[in-house]
Amino acid sequence: MKTITHAQSRKRPVNLTLNEDLVQQARQLTNNLSGIVEALLAEFVERERLRRREHSERVTTTIALWNTFEEQHGAFADEYSPL
C-alpha cells in the first residue's frame, strides 16, 4: 500500500496514551518506535481514505439506481400519500 508521507515533512512531538507493557515489548523489537508508529498510521490513513471513497461511490451508485427505479415505477409510498 502506498504511503502518503514525505521524508521531508515537518515532524512534531505528540502525546499518545499507550499500553505501557506493549510499548516496552515494542521497544525491545525496535529502536525507532516513532518510525514504526508513523508507518502504521500512514497505512491506516490510506486504508481509511480508500474505504471512505469506496463507500461514497457505493452510496452514489445506490442513489442513482433508486432514482432510476423511481422514474420508471414511481415511489413505493405514492399510492399511500395523502398529498
Biopython code that builds the backbone (N, CA, C, O; Angstrom):
import numpy as np
from Bio.PDB.StructureBuilder import StructureBuilder

atoms = [
    (1, "MET", "N", (0.851, -1.175, 0.000)),
    (1, "MET", "CA", (0.000, 0.000, 0.000)),
    (1, "MET", "C", (0.893, 1.235, 0.000)),
    (1, "MET", "O", (1.869, 1.302, 0.748)),
    (2, "LYS", "N", (0.567, 2.182, -0.816)),
    (2, "LYS", "CA", (1.369, 3.395, -0.956)),
    (2, "LYS", "C", (1.144, 4.317, 0.242)),
    (2, "LYS", "O", (0.007, 4.658, 0.571)),
    (3, "THR", "N", (2.237, 4.712, 0.887)),
    (3, "THR", "CA", (2.107, 5.650, 1.998)),
    (3, "THR", "C", (2.092, 7.067, 1.465)),
    (3, "THR", "O", (2.607, 7.343, 0.382)),
    (4, "ILE", "N", (1.495, 7.964, 2.239)),
    (4, "ILE", "CA", (1.285, 9.329, 1.768)),
    (4, "ILE", "C", (2.188, 10.333, 2.469)),
    (4, "ILE", "O", (2.020, 11.541, 2.299)),
    (5, "THR", "N", (3.132, 9.854, 3.245)),
    (5, "THR", "CA", (4.010, 10.767, 3.966)),
    (5, "THR", "C", (5.232, 11.089, 3.120)),
    (5, "THR", "O", (5.593, 10.349, 2.205)),
    (6, "HIS", "N", (5.846, 12.187, 3.441)),
    (6, "HIS", "CA", (7.056, 12.614, 2.757)),
    (6, "HIS", "C", (8.190, 12.652, 3.768)),
    (6, "HIS", "O", (7.999, 13.087, 4.904)),
    (7, "ALA", "N", (9.363, 12.201, 3.362)),
    (7, "ALA", "CA", (10.509, 12.157, 4.266)),
    (7, "ALA", "C", (10.880, 13.553, 4.755)),
    (7, "ALA", "O", (11.419, 13.697, 5.852)),
    (8, "GLN", "N", (10.601, 14.573, 3.965)),
    (8, "GLN", "CA", (10.972, 15.935, 4.325)),
    (8, "GLN", "C", (9.893, 16.649, 5.144)),
    (8, "GLN", "O", (10.081, 17.801, 5.536)),
    (9, "SER", "N", (8.780, 15.988, 5.403)),
    (9, "SER", "CA", (7.698, 16.628, 6.153)),
    (9, "SER", "C", (8.166, 16.990, 7.556)),
    (9, "SER", "O", (8.958, 16.282, 8.179)),
    (10, "ARG", "N", (7.648, 18.114, 8.026)),
    (10, "ARG", "CA", (7.974, 18.572, 9.371)),
    (10, "ARG", "C", (7.417, 17.590, 10.387)),
    (10, "ARG", "O", (6.317, 17.065, 10.214)),
    (11, "LYS", "N", (8.162, 17.348, 11.427)),
    (11, "LYS", "CA", (7.717, 16.440, 12.484)),
    (11, "LYS", "C", (7.591, 17.230, 13.765)),
    (11, "LYS", "O", (8.304, 18.208, 13.991)),
    (12, "ARG", "N", (6.658, 16.780, 14.608)),
    (12, "ARG", "CA", (6.482, 17.422, 15.898)),
    (12, "ARG", "C", (6.105, 16.377, 16.921)),
    (12, "ARG", "O", (5.515, 15.356, 16.570)),
    (13, "PRO", "N", (6.427, 16.607, 18.160)),
    (13, "PRO", "CA", (6.056, 15.645, 19.192)),
    (13, "PRO", "C", (4.552, 15.696, 19.459)),
    (13, "PRO", "O", (3.928, 16.756, 19.410)),
    (14, "VAL", "N", (3.992, 14.522, 19.743)),
    (14, "VAL", "CA", (2.578, 14.423, 20.111)),
    (14, "VAL", "C", (2.472, 13.519, 21.333)),
    (14, "VAL", "O", (3.352, 12.699, 21.596)),
    (15, "ASN", "N", (1.406, 13.680, 22.055)),
    (15, "ASN", "CA", (1.169, 12.832, 23.221)),
    (15, "ASN", "C", (0.207, 11.723, 22.845)),
    (15, "ASN", "O", (-0.862, 11.976, 22.291)),
    (16, "LEU", "N", (0.588, 10.500, 23.148)),
    (16, "LEU", "CA", (-0.267, 9.343, 22.939)),
    (16, "LEU", "C", (-0.385, 8.596, 24.255)),
    (16, "LEU", "O", (0.560, 8.562, 25.043)),
    (17, "THR", "N", (-1.519, 8.011, 24.488)),
    (17, "THR", "CA", (-1.694, 7.164, 25.645)),
    (17, "THR", "C", (-1.696, 5.726, 25.152)),
    (17, "THR", "O", (-2.627, 5.291, 24.475)),
    (18, "LEU", "N", (-0.644, 4.994, 25.500)),
    (18, "LEU", "CA", (-0.465, 3.631, 25.022)),
    (18, "LEU", "C", (-0.258, 2.688, 26.199)),
    (18, "LEU", "O", (0.178, 3.096, 27.275)),
    (19, "ASN", "N", (-0.574, 1.437, 25.973)),
    (19, "ASN", "CA", (-0.356, 0.408, 26.979)),
    (19, "ASN", "C", (1.136, 0.302, 27.272)),
    (19, "ASN", "O", (1.939, 0.053, 26.372)),
    (20, "GLU", "N", (1.495, 0.492, 28.531)),
    (20, "GLU", "CA", (2.899, 0.532, 28.929)),
    (20, "GLU", "C", (3.631, -0.769, 28.621)),
    (20, "GLU", "O", (4.763, -0.745, 28.140)),
    (21, "ASP", "N", (2.993, -1.903, 28.895)),
    (21, "ASP", "CA", (3.624, -3.196, 28.610)),
    (21, "ASP", "C", (3.868, -3.385, 27.120)),
    (21, "ASP", "O", (4.907, -3.903, 26.712)),
    (22, "LEU", "N", (2.910, -2.964, 26.320)),
    (22, "LEU", "CA", (3.043, -3.092, 24.876)),
    (22, "LEU", "C", (4.181, -2.224, 24.353)),
    (22, "LEU", "O", (4.936, -2.643, 23.475)),
    (23, "VAL", "N", (4.302, -1.015, 24.893)),
    (23, "VAL", "CA", (5.392, -0.125, 24.484)),
    (23, "VAL", "C", (6.737, -0.744, 24.852)),
    (23, "VAL", "O", (7.676, -0.690, 24.058)),
    (24, "GLN", "N", (6.843, -1.325, 26.031)),
    (24, "GLN", "CA", (8.101, -1.966, 26.433)),
    (24, "GLN", "C", (8.448, -3.122, 25.504)),
    (24, "GLN", "O", (9.605, -3.294, 25.122)),
    (25, "GLN", "N", (7.449, -3.906, 25.146)),
    (25, "GLN", "CA", (7.699, -5.020, 24.224)),
    (25, "GLN", "C", (8.141, -4.500, 22.859)),
    (25, "GLN", "O", (9.055, -5.055, 22.247)),
    (26, "ALA", "N", (7.503, -3.451, 22.388)),
    (26, "ALA", "CA", (7.856, -2.878, 21.084)),
    (26, "ALA", "C", (9.270, -2.314, 21.105)),
    (26, "ALA", "O", (10.017, -2.470, 20.139)),
    (27, "ARG", "N", (9.639, -1.663, 22.193)),
    (27, "ARG", "CA", (10.994, -1.092, 22.296)),
    (27, "ARG", "C", (12.069, -2.178, 22.269)),
    (27, "ARG", "O", (13.199, -1.918, 21.857)),
    (28, "GLN", "N", (11.729, -3.380, 22.701)),
    (28, "GLN", "CA", (12.686, -4.487, 22.624)),
    (28, "GLN", "C", (12.866, -4.966, 21.180)),
    (28, "GLN", "O", (13.868, -5.598, 20.845)),
    (29, "LEU", "N", (11.894, -4.659, 20.344)),
    (29, "LEU", "CA", (11.932, -5.108, 18.954)),
    (29, "LEU", "C", (12.463, -4.055, 17.991)),
    (29, "LEU", "O", (12.903, -4.390, 16.891)),
    (30, "THR", "N", (12.426, -2.784, 18.391)),
    (30, "THR", "CA", (12.886, -1.720, 17.501)),
    (30, "THR", "C", (13.468, -0.574, 18.317)),
    (30, "THR", "O", (13.062, -0.328, 19.453)),
    (31, "ASN", "N", (14.409, 0.105, 17.725)),
    (31, "ASN", "CA", (14.935, 1.303, 18.374)),
    (31, "ASN", "C", (14.316, 2.566, 17.770)),
    (31, "ASN", "O", (14.709, 3.682, 18.110)),
    (32, "ASN", "N", (13.348, 2.379, 16.875)),
    (32, "ASN", "CA", (12.686, 3.508, 16.232)),
    (32, "ASN", "C", (11.170, 3.355, 16.351)),
    (32, "ASN", "O", (10.476, 3.186, 15.347)),
    (33, "LEU", "N", (10.669, 3.412, 17.562)),
    (33, "LEU", "CA", (9.238, 3.245, 17.797)),
    (33, "LEU", "C", (8.430, 4.326, 17.083)),
    (33, "LEU", "O", (7.356, 4.048, 16.549)),
    (34, "SER", "N", (8.935, 5.541, 17.071)),
    (34, "SER", "CA", (8.230, 6.631, 16.376)),
    (34, "SER", "C", (8.083, 6.323, 14.892)),
    (34, "SER", "O", (7.023, 6.557, 14.310)),
    (35, "GLY", "N", (9.127, 5.806, 14.284)),
    (35, "GLY", "CA", (9.075, 5.470, 12.861)),
    (35, "GLY", "C", (8.066, 4.369, 12.575)),
    (35, "GLY", "O", (7.340, 4.424, 11.583)),
    (36, "ILE", "N", (8.027, 3.377, 13.444)),
    (36, "ILE", "CA", (7.081, 2.272, 13.278)),
    (36, "ILE", "C", (5.650, 2.787, 13.407)),
    (36, "ILE", "O", (4.794, 2.463, 12.583)),
    (37, "VAL", "N", (5.390, 3.588, 14.440)),
    (37, "VAL", "CA", (4.049, 4.121, 14.653)),
    (37, "VAL", "C", (3.651, 5.021, 13.482)),
    (37, "VAL", "O", (2.506, 4.974, 13.031)),
    (38, "GLU", "N", (4.573, 5.831, 12.990)),
    (38, "GLU", "CA", (4.279, 6.709, 11.861)),
    (38, "GLU", "C", (3.930, 5.902, 10.610)),
    (38, "GLU", "O", (2.991, 6.247, 9.893)),
    (39, "ALA", "N", (4.677, 4.834, 10.348)),
    (39, "ALA", "CA", (4.391, 3.993, 9.184)),
    (39, "ALA", "C", (3.026, 3.325, 9.314)),
    (39, "ALA", "O", (2.261, 3.278, 8.351)),
    (40, "LEU", "N", (2.723, 2.812, 10.495)),
    (40, "LEU", "CA", (1.419, 2.180, 10.714)),
    (40, "LEU", "C", (0.282, 3.189, 10.591)),
    (40, "LEU", "O", (-0.778, 2.876, 10.049)),
    (41, "LEU", "N", (0.506, 4.396, 11.093)),
    (41, "LEU", "CA", (-0.506, 5.444, 10.999)),
    (41, "LEU", "C", (-0.735, 5.853, 9.545)),
    (41, "LEU", "O", (-1.873, 6.095, 9.142)),
    (42, "ALA", "N", (0.327, 5.930, 8.766)),
    (42, "ALA", "CA", (0.202, 6.275, 7.340)),
    (42, "ALA", "C", (-0.593, 5.197, 6.608)),
    (42, "ALA", "O", (-1.428, 5.515, 5.763)),
    (43, "GLU", "N", (-0.344, 3.929, 6.922)),
    (43, "GLU", "CA", (-1.104, 2.835, 6.311)),
    (43, "GLU", "C", (-2.575, 2.930, 6.685)),
    (43, "GLU", "O", (-3.449, 2.747, 5.838)),
    (44, "PHE", "N", (-2.850, 3.216, 7.960)),
    (44, "PHE", "CA", (-4.231, 3.356, 8.412)),
    (44, "PHE", "C", (-4.935, 4.484, 7.664)),
    (44, "PHE", "O", (-6.062, 4.315, 7.200)),
    (45, "VAL", "N", (-4.275, 5.630, 7.548)),
    (45, "VAL", "CA", (-4.878, 6.787, 6.873)),
    (45, "VAL", "C", (-5.202, 6.433, 5.424)),
    (45, "VAL", "O", (-6.288, 6.756, 4.943)),
    (46, "GLU", "N", (-4.296, 5.786, 4.733)),
    (46, "GLU", "CA", (-4.524, 5.420, 3.340)),
    (46, "GLU", "C", (-5.676, 4.428, 3.219)),
    (46, "GLU", "O", (-6.534, 4.588, 2.351)),
    (47, "ARG", "N", (-5.712, 3.402, 4.076)),
    (47, "ARG", "CA", (-6.804, 2.419, 4.042)),
    (47, "ARG", "C", (-8.149, 3.079, 4.331)),
    (47, "ARG", "O", (-9.149, 2.783, 3.676)),
    (48, "GLU", "N", (-8.166, 3.978, 5.322)),
    (48, "GLU", "CA", (-9.417, 4.644, 5.694)),
    (48, "GLU", "C", (-9.908, 5.562, 4.577)),
    (48, "GLU", "O", (-11.108, 5.620, 4.311)),
    (49, "ARG", "N", (-9.001, 6.275, 3.925)),
    (49, "ARG", "CA", (-9.396, 7.109, 2.785)),
    (49, "ARG", "C", (-9.993, 6.261, 1.669)),
    (49, "ARG", "O", (-11.019, 6.613, 1.087)),
    (50, "LEU", "N", (-9.337, 5.140, 1.378)),
    (50, "LEU", "CA", (-9.839, 4.238, 0.340)),
    (50, "LEU", "C", (-11.210, 3.686, 0.731)),
    (50, "LEU", "O", (-12.113, 3.640, -0.104)),
    (51, "ARG", "N", (-11.377, 3.269, 1.980)),
    (51, "ARG", "CA", (-12.646, 2.725, 2.451)),
    (51, "ARG", "C", (-13.755, 3.768, 2.313)),
    (51, "ARG", "O", (-14.854, 3.458, 1.854)),
    (52, "ARG", "N", (-13.461, 4.995, 2.710)),
    (52, "ARG", "CA", (-14.462, 6.059, 2.634)),
    (52, "ARG", "C", (-14.807, 6.422, 1.190)),
    (52, "ARG", "O", (-15.966, 6.693, 0.875)),
    (53, "ARG", "N", (-13.800, 6.426, 0.315)),
    (53, "ARG", "CA", (-14.059, 6.724, -1.090)),
    (53, "ARG", "C", (-14.925, 5.627, -1.707)),
    (53, "ARG", "O", (-15.862, 5.919, -2.450)),
    (54, "GLU", "N", (-14.614, 4.361, -1.401)),
    (54, "GLU", "CA", (-15.412, 3.249, -1.922)),
    (54, "GLU", "C", (-16.841, 3.310, -1.379)),
    (54, "GLU", "O", (-17.795, 3.054, -2.114)),
    (55, "HIS", "N", (-16.988, 3.642, -0.114)),
    (55, "HIS", "CA", (-18.321, 3.766, 0.481)),
    (55, "HIS", "C", (-19.113, 4.872, -0.220)),
    (55, "HIS", "O", (-20.286, 4.694, -0.549)),
    (56, "SER", "N", (-18.469, 5.993, -0.439)),
    (56, "SER", "CA", (-19.126, 7.111, -1.112)),
    (56, "SER", "C", (-19.562, 6.720, -2.521)),
    (56, "SER", "O", (-20.651, 7.090, -2.960)),
    (57, "GLU", "N", (-18.723, 5.980, -3.224)),
    (57, "GLU", "CA", (-19.071, 5.528, -4.567)),
    (57, "GLU", "C", (-20.252, 4.562, -4.531)),
    (57, "GLU", "O", (-21.120, 4.621, -5.403)),
    (58, "ARG", "N", (-20.299, 3.671, -3.531)),
    (58, "ARG", "CA", (-21.431, 2.752, -3.397)),
    (58, "ARG", "C", (-22.717, 3.516, -3.115)),
    (58, "ARG", "O", (-23.771, 3.192, -3.664)),
    (59, "VAL", "N", (-22.631, 4.525, -2.262)),
    (59, "VAL", "CA", (-23.809, 5.331, -1.950)),
    (59, "VAL", "C", (-24.294, 6.055, -3.204)),
    (59, "VAL", "O", (-25.491, 6.073, -3.491)),
    (60, "THR", "N", (-23.377, 6.642, -3.938)),
    (60, "THR", "CA", (-23.733, 7.352, -5.164)),
    (60, "THR", "C", (-24.394, 6.408, -6.167)),
    (60, "THR", "O", (-25.388, 6.775, -6.794)),
    (61, "THR", "N", (-23.859, 5.207, -6.324)),
    (61, "THR", "CA", (-24.428, 4.215, -7.240)),
    (61, "THR", "C", (-25.819, 3.796, -6.775)),
    (61, "THR", "O", (-26.736, 3.680, -7.588)),
    (62, "THR", "N", (-25.979, 3.570, -5.487)),
    (62, "THR", "CA", (-27.280, 3.173, -4.943)),
    (62, "THR", "C", (-28.322, 4.263, -5.161)),
    (62, "THR", "O", (-29.458, 3.969, -5.535)),
    (63, "ILE", "N", (-27.949, 5.501, -4.934)),
    (63, "ILE", "CA", (-28.875, 6.618, -5.145)),
    (63, "ILE", "C", (-29.301, 6.676, -6.612)),
    (63, "ILE", "O", (-30.479, 6.868, -6.915)),
    (64, "ALA", "N", (-28.351, 6.511, -7.507)),
    (64, "ALA", "CA", (-28.669, 6.544, -8.938)),
    (64, "ALA", "C", (-29.627, 5.406, -9.301)),
    (64, "ALA", "O", (-30.561, 5.613, -10.076)),
    (65, "LEU", "N", (-29.409, 4.217, -8.753)),
    (65, "LEU", "CA", (-30.296, 3.083, -9.024)),
    (65, "LEU", "C", (-31.706, 3.342, -8.504)),
    (65, "LEU", "O", (-32.688, 3.062, -9.192)),
    (66, "TRP", "N", (-31.802, 3.871, -7.299)),
    (66, "TRP", "CA", (-33.122, 4.171, -6.733)),
    (66, "TRP", "C", (-33.824, 5.269, -7.533)),
    (66, "TRP", "O", (-35.033, 5.193, -7.754)),
    (67, "ASN", "N", (-33.083, 6.280, -7.965)),
    (67, "ASN", "CA", (-33.692, 7.338, -8.775)),
    (67, "ASN", "C", (-34.214, 6.790, -10.095)),
    (67, "ASN", "O", (-35.294, 7.173, -10.545)),
    (68, "THR", "N", (-33.450, 5.893, -10.717)),
    (68, "THR", "CA", (-33.889, 5.268, -11.965)),
    (68, "THR", "C", (-35.150, 4.439, -11.726)),
    (68, "THR", "O", (-36.098, 4.499, -12.508)),
    (69, "PHE", "N", (-35.152, 3.662, -10.631)),
    (69, "PHE", "CA", (-36.322, 2.858, -10.296)),
    (69, "PHE", "C", (-37.545, 3.746, -10.090)),
    (69, "PHE", "O", (-38.631, 3.443, -10.584)),
    (70, "GLU", "N", (-37.362, 4.839, -9.359)),
    (70, "GLU", "CA", (-38.489, 5.741, -9.091)),
    (70, "GLU", "C", (-39.014, 6.385, -10.372)),
    (70, "GLU", "O", (-40.223, 6.549, -10.538)),
    (71, "GLU", "N", (-38.107, 6.748, -11.272)),
    (71, "GLU", "CA", (-38.544, 7.331, -12.553)),
    (71, "GLU", "C", (-39.385, 6.339, -13.352)),
    (71, "GLU", "O", (-40.357, 6.723, -14.002)),
    (72, "GLN", "N", (-39.008, 5.062, -13.300)),
    (72, "GLN", "CA", (-39.708, 4.045, -14.082)),
    (72, "GLN", "C", (-40.982, 3.547, -13.411)),
    (72, "GLN", "O", (-41.965, 3.259, -14.094)),
    (73, "HIS", "N", (-40.979, 3.439, -12.074)),
    (73, "HIS", "CA", (-42.078, 2.780, -11.367)),
    (73, "HIS", "C", (-42.772, 3.662, -10.339)),
    (73, "HIS", "O", (-43.808, 3.278, -9.796)),
    (74, "GLY", "N", (-42.227, 4.819, -10.068)),
    (74, "GLY", "CA", (-42.771, 5.667, -9.013)),
    (74, "GLY", "C", (-42.263, 5.232, -7.655)),
    (74, "GLY", "O", (-41.590, 4.209, -7.524)),
    (75, "ALA", "N", (-42.589, 6.012, -6.661)),
    (75, "ALA", "CA", (-42.142, 5.707, -5.295)),
    (75, "ALA", "C", (-43.097, 4.705, -4.675)),
    (75, "ALA", "O", (-44.275, 4.653, -5.030)),
    (76, "PHE", "N", (-42.581, 3.902, -3.738)),
    (76, "PHE", "CA", (-43.407, 2.911, -3.057)),
    (76, "PHE", "C", (-44.581, 3.557, -2.326)),
    (76, "PHE", "O", (-45.671, 2.987, -2.280)),
    (77, "ALA", "N", (-44.367, 4.727, -1.763)),
    (77, "ALA", "CA", (-45.378, 5.355, -0.929)),
    (77, "ALA", "C", (-46.355, 6.226, -1.703)),
    (77, "ALA", "O", (-47.286, 6.771, -1.110)),
    (78, "ASP", "N", (-46.171, 6.372, -3.003)),
    (78, "ASP", "CA", (-47.049, 7.251, -3.778)),
    (78, "ASP", "C", (-48.521, 6.899, -3.638)),
    (78, "ASP", "O", (-49.358, 7.797, -3.547)),
    (79, "GLU", "N", (-48.859, 5.609, -3.618)),
    (79, "GLU", "CA", (-50.258, 5.220, -3.543)),
    (79, "GLU", "C", (-50.862, 5.446, -2.164)),
    (79, "GLU", "O", (-52.082, 5.412, -2.007)),
    (80, "TYR", "N", (-50.010, 5.677, -1.160)),
    (80, "TYR", "CA", (-50.489, 5.892, 0.207)),
    (80, "TYR", "C", (-50.424, 7.349, 0.656)),
    (80, "TYR", "O", (-50.943, 7.694, 1.718)),
    (81, "SER", "N", (-49.799, 8.192, -0.133)),
    (81, "SER", "CA", (-49.607, 9.583, 0.247)),
    (81, "SER", "C", (-50.904, 10.383, 0.098)),
    (81, "SER", "O", (-51.544, 10.317, -0.952)),
    (82, "PRO", "N", (-51.302, 11.136, 1.123)),
    (82, "PRO", "CA", (-52.492, 11.966, 1.017)),
    (82, "PRO", "C", (-52.225, 13.278, 0.290)),
    (82, "PRO", "O", (-53.149, 14.073, 0.117)),
    (83, "LEU", "N", (-51.011, 13.526, -0.134)),
    (83, "LEU", "CA", (-50.662, 14.792, -0.776)),
    (83, "LEU", "C", (-51.023, 14.828, -2.225)),
    (83, "LEU", "O", (-50.787, 15.833, -2.895)),
]
sb = StructureBuilder()
sb.init_structure("model")
sb.init_model(0)
sb.init_chain("A")
sb.init_seg("    ")
for serial, (resi, resn, name, xyz) in enumerate(atoms, 1):
    if name == "N":
        sb.init_residue(resn, " ", resi, " ")
    sb.init_atom(name, np.array(xyz, "f"), 0.0, 1.0, " ", f" {name:<3s}", serial, name[0])
structure = sb.get_structure()
